[in-house]
Amino acid sequence: MRAHVCSPRSRLALVVGLGVALLLAGKGFAGDDKKGRDIYDYEAQKAAKGVKKIVFVADTAPHGGRGNHEFLAAAIYLARTINERCPDTYAVVHTMAKWPKDLKHADSVIVLLNHGRTAVNPAVKEAMARGAGFAAIHYGVEVSKGEQGQSYLKWLGGYFEAEWSVNPFWTPSFKDIPTHEITRGVKPFSINDEWYYHMRFVEGMKGVTPLLSAVAPPETITKRWKEGQKPSSHAGNPAALAAVVAGKPQVVAWAYERPDGGRGFGFTGLHKHSNLGDDNFRTLLLNAVAWVSRVPVPANGIASTPLNRGDLEQLIDDGKLAVKRRGI
């Protein structure tokens, strides 16, 4: 059986190839996605043979002004780029408003949501029981304690738990990048975002590999929550404060190898859409999508062309057009 791989290219070929792809897809109208592997043609994905089938589900609800929680734009970018760079994959994008009811074909499910509660549904549970990969990005890593939390622990190895985890904006420095398929091509970097931390992980972190970790300054909690107050749902709590005061590195991105053989990936950043413009931030996300889908990651990571402000703005517009024109 042929391995599913993301094909390496020379830098020149990459710039030319992806430049054309972005011209046709990332910088065109939503309807242009009918060319190649149409990221909105769900039946075509189901019928495709010999490919890894990746399903993105993105929330379109506003969360602040333009440029915040642009999850559909990010999903469109990731799906297009994976399809372009990894010939043996077929990624599609759904919106949360039209959750796919059938995921029997899915090799992985990637969610970008304003709270992950809707991800704990029968279709996703069935996919996870088959061993499909699962990834949750930013607010998608938060679910309620109880049934939802237990599902996320099984699928993802960790989640944002209210009154335990915190969600400050801060600028961590990721100085030590561990060796992992997901970190291939990722160099030390620092970037401001709403990086959630003090996540609720499986007992003993068994199966969890921290990918991005940094020591959070105590003021990431104390600016919004004071010791002696009742635990806040998101701002602070005694356990989180004690951890940062002790200088314990906080994990904000991780890989999870499930006991059933499935794979999970959690990533707490991406409140700011502009952060997709950072090469290391973007590469880690692309690699993670491939890894949870059991698509081998190239030695230098999944390469992509830089995204400027115009590209990022176009992705937001493409998402809005897709909702209107394609009815996603």
C-alpha positions in Angstrom: 0.0 0.0 0.0 1.3 3.4 -0.9 2.1 5.7 2.0 0.1 8.9 2.3 2.8 11.6 2.2 3.1 15.3 1.8 5.4 15.7 -1.2 8.7 17.7 -0.7 9.6 20.4 -3.2 12.4 22.8 -3.8 11.9 26.2 -2.4 11.5 27.7 -5.9 8.9 25.1 -6.9 7.1 25.6 -3.6 6.9 29.4 -4.1 5.7 28.9 -7.6 3.3 26.1 -6.9 1.7 27.5 -3.8 1.7 31.0 -5.3 -0.5 29.7 -8.1 -2.7 27.8 -5.5 -3.1 31.0 -3.5 -3.9 33.0 -6.6 -6.6 30.5 -7.6 -7.9 29.7 -4.1 -6.6 31.8 -1.3 -6.9 35.1 -3.2 -9.9 34.2 -5.3 -13.6 33.9 -4.6 -15.2 31.1 -2.7 -16.5 29.6 -5.9 -12.9 29.0 -7.1 -12.7 26.1 -4.6 -14.5 24.0 -7.2 -11.1 23.7 -8.9 -9.1 20.7 -7.7 -10.2 19.1 -4.5 -13.2 21.3 -3.7 -13.2 21.9 0.0 -17.0 22.3 0.1 -17.9 19.2 -2.0 -18.6 16.7 0.8 -19.9 14.0 -1.5 -16.8 14.1 -3.6 -14.7 13.7 -0.5 -16.7 10.7 0.6 -16.4 9.1 -2.8 -12.7 9.7 -3.2 -10.4 6.6 -3.2 -7.0 6.2 -1.7 -6.8 9.4 0.3 -6.9 10.4 3.9 -10.2 12.3 4.5 -9.9 15.3 6.8 -13.0 17.1 8.1 -12.8 20.6 9.5 -15.7 22.1 11.4 -15.5 25.8 12.1 -17.7 28.2 14.0 -18.8 31.4 12.3 -20.2 33.2 15.3 -18.6 36.6 16.0 -16.3 36.9 19.0 -15.1 40.5 19.0 -14.3 42.5 15.9 -12.9 41.4 12.6 -9.7 39.5 13.0 -10.8 37.7 16.2 -11.8 34.0 16.2 -11.8 33.9 12.4 -12.1 30.1 12.6 -13.7 29.6 9.2 -10.9 31.6 7.5 -8.3 29.5 9.3 -10.0 26.2 8.4 -10.2 27.3 4.8 -6.5 28.1 4.7 -5.5 24.9 6.4 -7.7 22.7 4.2 -6.6 24.3 1.0 -2.9 24.1 2.0 -3.1 20.4 3.1 -4.9 19.5 -0.2 -2.2 21.4 -2.1 0.8 20.1 -0.3 -0.3 16.5 0.5 -1.7 14.9 -2.7 -3.0 11.8 -0.9 -5.4 13.8 1.3 -8.8 15.4 0.8 -9.8 18.0 3.3 -13.2 19.7 3.5 -14.7 22.5 5.6 -18.0 22.5 7.3 -19.5 25.2 9.5 -20.7 24.5 13.0 -24.2 25.6 11.9 -24.3 22.6 9.6 -22.4 20.0 11.6 -21.9 16.8 9.4 -24.1 14.1 10.7 -22.1 11.3 9.0 -18.4 11.0 9.7 -18.0 7.3 9.0 -15.5 8.3 6.2 -13.4 10.7 8.3 -9.8 9.9 9.1 -9.7 13.0 11.3 -11.9 15.7 12.7 -10.5 19.2 13.3 -12.6 21.6 15.2 -12.3 25.4 15.6 -15.2 26.4 17.7 -16.5 28.9 20.3 -16.6 26.2 22.9 -16.2 22.6 22.0 -19.6 21.4 23.4 -21.0 20.7 19.9 -18.1 18.4 19.1 -19.3 15.9 21.6 -22.0 14.4 19.4 -22.8 11.0 18.0 -21.0 11.4 14.7 -17.8 12.4 16.3 -18.1 9.7 19.0 -18.4 7.1 16.3 -15.4 8.5 14.4 -13.3 8.5 17.6 -14.4 4.9 18.4 -13.0 3.9 15.0 -9.7 5.5 15.8 -10.0 8.7 13.8 -7.7 11.6 14.7 -9.0 14.6 16.6 -7.7 18.1 16.9 -9.2 21.2 18.7 -7.9 24.7 18.2 -8.3 27.7 20.6 -11.8 28.0 22.1 -12.5 24.5 20.6 -10.4 23.0 23.4 -12.8 24.2 26.1 -15.7 21.9 27.1 -17.7 21.5 30.3 -16.5 19.3 33.1 -18.3 16.0 33.1 -19.3 14.0 30.0 -17.8 16.6 27.6 -14.6 16.8 29.6 -14.3 13.0 29.8 -14.8 12.7 26.0 -12.0 15.3 25.4 -9.7 13.5 27.8 -10.2 10.3 25.8 -9.8 12.0 22.4 -7.4 14.9 23.1 -5.7 14.0 26.3 -6.6 17.4 27.8 -9.0 20.3 27.7 -9.8 23.8 29.1 -11.7 23.3 32.4 -13.5 26.3 33.9 -12.2 27.2 37.3 -9.0 25.3 36.7 -7.6 26.7 33.4 -7.0 30.3 32.5 -7.2 32.4 29.3 -5.0 35.5 29.4 -3.4 37.3 26.5 0.3 37.1 26.9 3.5 36.7 24.9 5.3 33.4 25.7 8.7 32.6 24.4 8.9 29.1 23.0 12.6 28.6 23.4 12.9 24.8 23.5 11.0 23.1 20.7 10.9 19.3 21.3 11.5 16.7 18.6 8.2 15.5 17.2 6.7 15.1 13.7 4.5 18.1 14.5 7.4 20.3 15.3 9.4 19.6 12.2 10.4 22.9 10.6 9.3 24.9 13.7 12.0 27.1 15.2 11.9 28.9 18.6 9.5 31.8 18.4 7.5 34.2 20.5 4.0 35.6 19.7 1.2 37.4 21.5 -2.1 35.6 21.7 -4.8 34.4 24.1 -2.8 31.4 25.1 -4.9 29.3 27.5 -2.9 27.3 30.0 -3.1 25.2 33.1 -5.1 22.7 31.1 -6.8 19.6 32.6 -4.8 16.7 31.3 -5.1 12.9 31.7 -3.7 11.4 34.8 0.1 11.6 34.8 0.1 13.2 31.3 0.2 9.6 30.0 0.3 9.7 26.2 0.7 13.5 26.2 3.7 15.1 24.5 4.0 18.9 25.2 4.9 20.7 22.0 4.8 24.4 23.1 5.5 25.3 26.7 6.5 28.4 28.5 6.6 29.9 32.0 3.7 32.3 32.4 4.3 35.4 34.5 2.1 35.5 37.6 0.5 38.8 36.4 -1.2 36.8 33.6 -3.5 35.8 36.5 -3.1 38.5 39.1 -4.1 41.3 36.7 -7.6 39.8 36.5 -7.9 37.7 39.7 -6.7 38.2 43.2 -5.7 35.5 45.7 -8.5 34.9 48.2 -11.2 35.4 45.7 -13.5 32.6 44.6 -12.1 30.7 41.6 -13.0 32.5 38.3 -14.3 30.5 35.4 -11.5 31.8 33.2 -9.4 34.5 34.9 -7.8 32.7 37.8 -7.9 30.2 40.6 -5.5 29.1 43.4 -4.1 26.0 41.6 -3.2 28.0 38.5 -1.6 30.8 40.4 0.4 28.4 42.5 1.7 26.7 39.4 2.9 29.9 37.8 4.4 31.3 41.0 6.4 28.0 41.2 7.7 28.6 37.7 6.1 25.5 36.3 6.1 25.6 32.4 2.6 25.8 31.0 1.7 23.6 28.1 -0.3 25.5 25.4 0.0 22.9 22.5 0.3 19.2 22.8 0.1 15.9 20.9 -1.8 12.9 22.4 -1.4 9.2 21.5 -4.5 7.5 22.6 -4.6 4.0 24.1 -6.8 2.9 21.2 -4.1 4.1 18.7 -5.9 7.3 17.7 -4.1 10.6 17.8 -5.1 14.0 19.2 -3.8 17.5 19.1 -4.7 20.5 21.3 -3.7 24.1 20.5 -4.8 27.0 22.7 -3.7 29.9 20.5 -5.4 31.5 17.4 -7.6 34.0 18.9 -5.8 36.4 16.6 -6.2 35.6 12.9 -3.1 37.6 12.1 -1.0 35.0 13.9 -1.4 32.7 10.8 1.1 35.1 9.3 3.8 33.7 11.5 5.8 31.0 9.8 6.3 28.8 12.9 2.8 29.2 14.2 1.4 28.2 10.8 3.8 25.3 10.2 3.0 23.7 13.5 -0.7 23.8 12.7 -0.3 22.3 9.3 2.0 19.6 10.6 -0.5 18.8 13.3 -3.4 18.3 10.9 -1.3 15.9 8.9 -0.1 14.0 12.0 -3.5 13.4 13.6 -4.6 12.2 10.1 -1.7 9.7 10.0 -0.1 11.5 7.0 3.7 11.5 7.4 5.1 15.0 7.9 8.2 15.9 5.8 11.5 16.3 7.5 11.3 20.1 7.3 7.6 20.3 8.0 4.8 21.2 5.7 6.1 24.2 3.9 3.8 27.1 2.9 4.2 30.5 1.4 4.1 33.6 3.7 0.7 35.2 4.3 0.6 39.0 4.2 -2.2 41.2 5.6 -4.0 41.1 2.3 -3.9 37.3 2.1 -5.3 37.1 5.7 -8.1 39.5 4.9 -9.0 37.7 1.8 -9.4 34.4 3.7 -11.9 36.1 6.0 -13.8 37.3 2.9 -13.6 33.9 1.3 -15.3 32.4 4.3 -18.2 34.9 4.2 -18.6 34.2 0.5 -18.6 30.5 1.0 -21.4 30.7 3.4 -23.4 32.8 1.0 -22.5 31.2 -2.3 -21.9 27.6 -1.4 -24.4 27.3 1.5 -21.9 25.7 3.9 
